[in-house]
Amino acid sequence: MPLAMARPWKHPKTGIYWLRKRVPDDLLRLVGKREEKRSLGTRDPNAAKRLHAAALAEVELRWSNLRSPPKALSEREAFDLAAPVADWWIAQHRENPSAQKTWKTEFGDRVFAPLAVLEAGDLGALNKHMPTAGSFDVLQMEQWCLQGASELCEARGLQLDETCHRLLARCIARVVQRASLQLKRLADGQPLETFFPFEVPHRAPSASSRRAIIFPKLVEGWIAERRPAPKTIYEWQRVIKQLASFLGHENASALTADDLLRWKSSLVEAGLRSKTVRDAKLAPVRAILQWGVQNQLLADNVAEKVTIDVRAKQGEKKRSFTDEEGRIILRAALLERDPVRRWVPWIGAYSGARVSEICQLRREDVVEIEGVWCLKVMPEAGSVKTSGSERIIPLHPALVWQSSASHELSELTSA
């Protein structure tokens, strides 16, 4: 029986689903614990799957950042990291905006404000920079922003030097100042939607002004940031080329929902199953366009609402092997001298592992753990389908016995 893959774990007493993920050995010192655990806050299994995927992606991104060397932030990247703080700040105080007293908007412009360089003997300038009204408040607000930057870095697994850490804190101060001014206007009775829009100096360009962004640029950026498996890179690049060929151009900025609907219809007419269209065609396009939106290259993701019904008729559904078919395959495998044809069916039958995972196993991936022989499915041996595919599978005694018997028979034959 294989060990559990990464999936929502249901608490036996509360019924609440949790994310549980073992921390890789190389990150134990940095993470400070052996297992990453967090509540998904739901008893609904379908919602838990969605929340688990998002939480797992956050954990994997944090671990990836921890493995990376200290990062140098640009001002744009710092603002992108700080921007969610403003949404959180407004959410915290939106019901009672006048109760927000922590952030003093009247001193907000002085937070992290650079001090002028004083000339020797310039007593007048010196007096201007002596502690004044609000200096203590400004100092507290700066410390709060620095602490927020530290917490943000810890949550994301970012390693920043002192300069970049202070840059991030300064960006937090700017977005919280703007958010606090919005709350102040809300307290004065103005509806939130009439406020000046919250913005940082990197808004997505409007449809009329944005420059042409070609598909290869989006794909290259997505690959560089997400670092997917080679097989995924090959398949998704192929899908994007197919879409560009259908459109007759590579301009992602000019792509419309109608274009994707026409492409979807052409794929269905070509005989592709609905599930293939959804998972192997539309999903890659949607993910890459979303990366473009998140990185301010595209104004919106036109593939977001393009869907397809994947309900299959009873006669079209895939079926598993019957017990008799399984026995025929395994008996035939016993007669094979080719080790691949002999062992892949048997290992698959007793482990549930994928064929690609079995075929890339190495000698060192067969290990004995506390007296039990196991298979290690690791990315070091080759690409795995998902981050949760990394696991250890105990070998069934029947496989161990058959391996031993086969080895003894081989020795007798050769003798």
MIKE-135474 format. One record per residue (C-alpha): x, y, z. Coordinates in steps of 0.5 Angstrom, whole numbers, padded with zeros to 4 digits, always signed. Example, Ala and Ser with C-alpha at 12.3 -4.5 7.8 and 13.67 -1.06 7.14 Angstrom:
% MIKE-135474
+0025-0009+0016;+0027-0002+0014;
% end
This chain:
% MIKE-135474
+0000+0000+0000;+0003+0007-0002;+0004+0012+0003;-0001+0018+0003;+0001+0023-0003;+0000+0030-0001;-0008+0031+0000;-0012+0034+0005;-0012+0031+0011;-0018+0030+0015;-0018+0031+0023;-0021+0025+0026;-0024+0029+0032;-0027+0036+0028;-0027+0033+0021;-0024+0040+0019;-0019+0039+0013;-0012+0040+0014;-0005+0041+0010;+0000+0037+0012;+0007+0036+0008;+0014+0034+0011;+0019+0039+0011;+0025+0037+0006;+0031+0035+0010;+0035+0041+0007;+0030+0046+0009;+0030+0043+0017;+0034+0048+0020;+0031+0054+0016;+0024+0052+0017;+0025+0050+0024;+0020+0044+0024;+0019+0037+0021;+0012+0038+0018;+0008+0044+0015;+0001+0044+0018;-0004+0049+0017;-0012+0048+0018;-0016+0049+0011;-0022+0051+0015;-0027+0047+0012;-0031+0040+0012;-0033+0040+0005;-0028+0036+0001;-0029+0039-0005;-0027+0046-0002;-0021+0043+0002;-0018+0040-0005;-0018+0047-0008;-0016+0050-0001;-0011+0045-0001;-0008+0046-0008;-0007+0054-0006;-0004+0053+0001;+0001+0047-0002;+0003+0052-0008;+0004+0057-0002;+0009+0052+0002;+0012+0050-0005;+0014+0057-0007;+0016+0059+0000;+0021+0053+0000;+0023+0055-0007;+0025+0062-0004;+0029+0059+0002;+0033+0055-0003;+0035+0061-0007;+0040+0066-0005;+0039+0073-0002;+0034+0076-0007;+0035+0083-0009;+0029+0087-0010;+0027+0092-0015;+0022+0098-0012;+0017+0095-0017;+0018+0088-0014;+0017+0091-0007;+0011+0094-0008;+0008+0088-0011;+0010+0084-0005;+0007+0090+0000;+0000+0091-0004;-0004+0086-0001;-0002+0089+0006;-0007+0095+0004;-0013+0090+0002;-0011+0087+0009;-0011+0093+0013;-0018+0096+0010;-0021+0089+0011;-0019+0090+0019;-0022+0096+0019;-0028+0097+0014;-0033+0096+0019;-0031+0101+0024;-0026+0105+0020;-0026+0111+0025;-0023+0106+0030;-0017+0106+0026;-0012+0110+0031;-0006+0105+0030;-0003+0109+0024;-0003+0116+0024;-0004+0119+0017;-0002+0126+0019;+0005+0123+0020;+0005+0118+0015;+0009+0122+0010;+0015+0122+0015;+0015+0115+0016;+0022+0113+0013;+0023+0120+0010;+0030+0121+0008;+0034+0126+0013;+0038+0132+0010;+0045+0132+0010;+0047+0137+0015;+0053+0142+0014;+0058+0142+0020;+0056+0148+0025;+0049+0149+0021;+0045+0150+0028;+0039+0152+0024;+0038+0146+0020;+0040+0142+0026;+0034+0145+0030;+0030+0143+0025;+0031+0135+0025;+0031+0135+0033;+0025+0131+0036;+0019+0134+0034;+0011+0133+0035;+0010+0126+0032;+0017+0124+0032;+0015+0118+0037;+0009+0116+0033;+0013+0116+0027;+0019+0111+0030;+0013+0107+0032;+0010+0106+0025;+0017+0105+0022;+0018+0099+0027;+0011+0097+0025;+0013+0097+0018;+0020+0093+0019;+0016+0088+0023;+0011+0087+0018;+0017+0086+0013;+0020+0081+0017;+0014+0077+0018;+0012+0078+0010;+0019+0075+0008;+0018+0069+0013;+0011+0068+0010;+0014+0068+0003;+0021+0065+0005;+0025+0071+0002;+0032+0072+0004;+0033+0080+0004;+0039+0084+0005;+0038+0090+0010;+0038+0095+0004;+0032+0091+0001;+0029+0089+0008;+0028+0097+0009;+0026+0098+0002;+0020+0093+0003;+0018+0096+0010;+0018+0103+0006;+0013+0100+0001;+0009+0097+0006;+0009+0104+0010;+0006+0108+0003;+0001+0103+0002;-0002+0103+0009;-0002+0110+0009;-0006+0110+0002;-0011+0105+0005;-0011+0109+0012;-0013+0115+0008;-0019+0111+0005;-0021+0109+0011;-0021+0116+0014;-0026+0118+0008;-0030+0112+0009;-0031+0114+0016;-0033+0121+0014;-0039+0118+0010;-0036+0117+0003;-0037+0110+0000;-0031+0106-0001;-0032+0106-0009;-0031+0114-0010;-0025+0114-0006;-0019+0115-0011;-0016+0109-0013;-0011+0105-0009;-0005+0104-0014;+0002+0103-0014;+0007+0106-0019;+0006+0100-0024;-0001+0099-0026;-0003+0094-0031;-0003+0098-0038;-0010+0100-0041;-0013+0096-0047;-0012+0102-0051;-0005+0103-0049;-0001+0097-0047;+0004+0094-0052;+0004+0088-0056;+0006+0082-0051;+0008+0076-0055;+0006+0069-0053;+0014+0066-0053;+0015+0072-0048;+0010+0070-0043;+0012+0062-0043;+0019+0064-0042;+0017+0068-0036;+0013+0063-0033;+0018+0058-0034;+0023+0062-0031;+0019+0063-0025;+0015+0057-0024;+0021+0052-0026;+0016+0046-0028;+0018+0039-0030;+0021+0039-0037;+0015+0035-0040;+0011+0040-0038;+0015+0045-0041;+0015+0041-0048;+0007+0040-0047;+0005+0047-0046;+0010+0050-0051;+0007+0046-0056;+0000+0048-0054;+0001+0055-0054;+0004+0054-0061;-0002+0051-0063;-0006+0056-0061;-0002+0062-0064;-0002+0057-0071;-0010+0057-0070;-0010+0065-0069;-0005+0067-0074;-0001+0071-0070;+0003+0071-0063;+0000+0077-0060;-0003+0075-0053;-0005+0082-0052;-0010+0082-0058;-0013+0075-0055;-0020+0075-0054;-0025+0070-0051;-0028+0070-0057;-0022+0067-0060;-0021+0062-0055;-0028+0060-0056;-0027+0059-0063;-0021+0055-0062;-0024+0050-0057;-0030+0049-0062;-0025+0047-0067;-0021+0042-0062;-0028+0039-0060;-0030+0038-0068;-0023+0035-0069;-0025+0029-0064;-0021+0031-0058;-0025+0029-0051;-0028+0035-0047;-0023+0033-0041;-0017+0033-0046;-0019+0040-0048;-0020+0043-0041;-0014+0040-0038;-0009+0039-0044;-0011+0045-0048;-0015+0051-0044;-0011+0050-0037;-0004+0051-0040;-0007+0057-0044;-0011+0060-0037;-0005+0059-0033;+0000+0063-0037;-0004+0068-0039;-0006+0069-0031;+0002+0069-0030;+0002+0075-0035;-0004+0079-0031;+0000+0078-0024;+0006+0081-0027;+0003+0087-0030;+0004+0084-0037;-0003+0083-0039;-0009+0087-0037;-0014+0081-0036;-0014+0074-0037;-0019+0072-0042;-0019+0065-0041;-0021+0065-0034;-0029+0064-0036;-0028+0060-0042;-0030+0053-0040;-0032+0046-0043;-0037+0041-0040;-0033+0035-0039;-0039+0030-0037;-0038+0024-0041;-0043+0019-0043;-0043+0012-0039;-0040+0008-0045;-0034+0013-0046;-0032+0013-0039;-0025+0009-0038;-0026+0003-0034;-0020-0001-0030;-0018-0008-0032;-0022-0014-0030;-0019-0019-0025;-0018-0024-0030;-0015-0019-0035;-0010-0017-0029;-0008-0024-0028;-0007-0025-0036;-0002-0019-0036;+0001-0021-0030;+0002-0029-0032;+0005-0026-0039;+0010-0022-0035;+0013-0028-0031;+0015-0031-0038;+0019-0025-0040;+0026-0025-0040;+0026-0017-0041;+0027-0014-0034;+0022-0008-0036;+0017-0012-0039;+0017-0017-0033;+0017-0012-0027;+0014-0006-0029;+0007-0009-0029;+0008-0013-0023;+0011-0007-0019;+0005-0003-0022;+0000-0008-0019;+0003-0008-0012;+0004-0001-0011;+0000+0004-0016;+0006+0008-0018;+0005+0011-0025;+0009+0007-0031;+0014+0013-0032;+0016+0013-0024;+0017+0006-0025;+0021+0006-0031;+0026+0011-0028;+0027+0008-0022;+0035+0007-0020;+0038+0002-0016;+0039+0007-0010;+0031+0008-0010;+0030+0001-0007;+0032+0002+0000;+0030-0002+0007;+0027+0002+0012;+0026-0001+0019;+0026-0008+0016;+0021-0006+0010;+0024-0006+0003;+0021+0001+0000;+0021+0004-0007;+0023+0012-0007;+0020+0016-0012;+0024+0022-0012;+0025+0028-0017;+0032+0026-0017;+0031+0020-0021;+0027+0024-0026;+0021+0028-0027;+0015+0027-0023;+0008+0029-0024;+0006+0034-0019;+0010+0036-0012;+0006+0031-0008;+0008+0025-0012;+0015+0025-0008;+0013+0019-0004;+0016+0013-0001;+0012+0006-0003;+0013+0000+0002;+0014-0006-0003;+0009-0012-0002;+0012-0018+0001;+0010-0022-0006;+0014-0017-0010;+0020-0018-0005;+0019-0026-0005;+0019-0026-0013;+0025-0022-0013;+0029-0027-0009;+0026-0033-0012;+0028-0030-0019;+0035-0029-0017;+0036-0036-0014;+0033-0039-0020;+0038-0035-0024;+0044-0037-0020;+0042-0044-0021;+0041-0044-0029;+0047-0040-0029;+0051-0046-0025;
% end
